[in-house]
Amino acid sequence: MDILFFSHQGAMYRYFNYLNRKLPFDTKIVDFSPIFQIGVEVPALSAADIAQGIAFQLERKRRKYKAPEWVWRVVQRYYERQYLRFYRRFYILLNKYQPKCIALWNGHRLPEFAIKHLAEQLNIPVVHFENGLLPNTTTFDLKGVNDANSLPREAEFYRARTASKVSTPVADRDLVIRKFHRSKRSHAEDDIFHKPLPAKFIFVPFQVKFDSQVLLNSPHIKTMSELYSWIEYVVDNSDDSSLKFIVKEHPSDPEKYTELYQKNPKIIFSNRDTKELIEKSQAVVTINSSVGIEALLLHKPVIVLGGACYGIDGLCHHLGSMEELSVVVNNISSSQPDVVFIEQFLDYLEREYCVPGSWRSPNPTHVGALTEKFTVLIESAADG
């Protein structure tokens, strides 16, 4: 078999099923529904292997829900059994179909981690799919997603490229439109979030509190309240009394940070259009949000506080403390983005790295680009 797709039932499963039908390879799609299996010997798993396999899933649930510690001990034991069950099931499937490669979404959650664990043991390459780094694109990466992806981190790699002529004026570049979580749709329309913008401000997009970007790739800031504290420190140490900060809650995050809305008059919460907030800002401060790349698309200075695939020297300010952030913000007026470097980086994303077309609405161009990438991978696996 050429490709074995794994996915939860839902939108990603429907996308993989579409590829299962359209790609010119021997493929199969498998979901994570429980199935009956008789006893089969599988490679041994250590306690450390299991702990690593469930770590993200357990911490993600802890971020989403509040419960006594004894509840989490029960949940942990349940996840340990789940990991063993998935490990056994996927071991049987991989030996049955012997795929040349595996395709899955993101790769961090418990079932996907079990698959990756087995794939490493069996020397099967894994393709990680995710939302694309650029609007209307999709990620296809053999190494991982977000800060774990395969993008080169050396500035010289991109500077050596000759960027194609910019076909779309910066002001006309479209960004991703994010829909509000159902629990926040009416809340987001409150007048408090739609006041006129100050003359001078820095934009700070909040992120989903239980997202992998925050859980795995943010060593210094673990919550949006902590991010707010960093911004408040900068406000208290600002050389410019007129500078304000605009915070936008992530539309997909059900959390409402009501206790922060009126806490500091220089930190204003807004739900105005993200593109407008980027364009009118002096700079964008983010942990590692995709808004950082959107700010690069609009040629704005970007300050990154966590692990991000675009946190490259010369492309962004990559900082690790609130003191460093305060210094950079106090000098932001003299910090002009390197537009040539930005375009070289974006050109590589568009022409080499990203798969054209969103996975939400795949078209023949999208399928054709994936066919090329999978062909290289499958032929390489066959030769190896």
Secondary structure, 3 states (H helix, E strand, C coil): CCEEEECCCCHHHHHHHHHHHHCCCCEEEECCCCCCCCCCCCCCCCHHHHHHHHHHHHHHHHHHCCCCHHHHHHHHHHHHHHHHHHHHHHHHHHHHHCCCEEEEECCCCHHHHHHHHHHHHHCCCEEEEEECCCCCEEEEECCCCHHHCCCCCCHHHHHCCCCCCCCCCHHHCCCCCCCCCCCCCCHHHCHHHCCCCCCCEEEEECCCCCCHHHHHHCCCCCCHHHHHHHHHHHHHCCCCCCCEEEEECCCCCCCCCHHHCCCCCCEEECCCCHHHHHHHCCCEEECCCCHHHHHHHCCCCEEECCCCCCCCECCEEECCCHHHHHHHHHCHHHCCCCHHHHHHHHHHHHHHHCEECCCCCCCHHHHHHHHHHHHHHHHHHHHC
